[in-house]
Amino acid sequence: MVKHSSESKMVFRHSMLFVTILVTLCLTVPVFAQRQGATNAVSQIWKRVAVHPQAAEQPEVINNTPSYARYLWTLKAWRGALYAGYGDYNLNGVGYRSATVAPTRFAITPYSPVSGKFAVAPAFEFDTEAVSVFRVIGNRLYAPAQDASLPPSLNPLNFAVADESGTWTQHTEQLALHVWDMASIDGIGLFMVTSATCPTTECEDEAVVWQSTDGGVSFFKSLTVRGEFSPSSTTYTRFYFAGVLNRKLYVQGVDDGGALLSRRHHTTSRVFDGTTWTIGGDMLSGGLPDDYGYQPTEFNGELIYMTRYPFSDARRDLVVFDGNEARYLTDIPNGIANFTTDGNYLYVLTPEGDVRRTSDASRAWSRWERLTPFRVFETARPNVSIGRSIAILDGSLYIGTSRAELYRLTARKPLSRRFR
């Protein structure tokens, strides 16, 4: 009996010890998990990493009119660096050397993730008041001159380009006041879309697609389109974008000004297969009459683009075009601020600072993967994020702001490029 009693006490003690350990684990594991979760959440935050030196010098107000000149409203990753577009083509005289210096200069100043800074000195400067988009074509990076600082008859300017070695040059072949976009069907031939065609003045009576078959050494007119709704000497007809899908070039005219007093896009697109131009589907159907399109990008066998520029205060929607029909992704609340693509993913930044991605643009917005939101807001508009552009570089997510700032999402590991 004594022996049995002793064994019972030992079993009881072991049982109590097991219960104590179990209770301790139950109490401490959630705390540990919470701490781990908190650490992970803290590690994935948006951190300001740099300020674009020349964009920051742009004025907020010009002639009593608010300017978007300092907005980093486009970002492009290329060869281990980020390139930012800024400027205000509507308010002439904007340039980091001040409005009193003619011509004004745009600074191409790359950001290095290694140093965490924009370059001390620009990689290149040229005489345009804004660059709205950077295009990687072949092994080169192109920066279209959205608004030449001087009249084209005095200072023709089309674009700046960095070659394989990173050396920048500028091209001044054609008398064009605005070069809105650039594209290539095969990576060798080159297209630029403009709106000023008169030989010695700044008139913009027809939209033009200029084509080069020698890599940009020389250009010739491939397509011209006159105003569709209100042709007149004061109506500007423009191609605001150039998109390539399945080795075909897509453009669509927009009438601006004149008797219309506002923008109105044409009812059809124009399509070039490398040999012949044909009439195509309306790439802006289903939206507003004054939508004009911005930055078409091929993604999953379709073209993805915005309805208007990122600096616009009007609603900006994301559009998907399959080569025949356009569909607006209107289930994204309040539209988008900007977008980018990387690998199999499409990334979207909303005006409220939400950041999401998807591998399939046809999915409902609620099914897009949520990333850490960018909750830095405008002072005068507490519900509007200062984010204006978004890009991926080496697996890190970046946002350019309306204050010439660059933010990076600090994450534990690089974002995947392939859907898993």
Order of alpha helices (4+ residues) and beta strands (2+ residues): alpha-beta-beta-beta-beta-beta-beta-beta-beta-beta-beta-beta-beta-beta-beta-beta-beta-beta-beta-beta-beta-beta-beta-beta-beta-beta-beta-beta-beta-beta-beta-beta-beta-beta-beta-beta
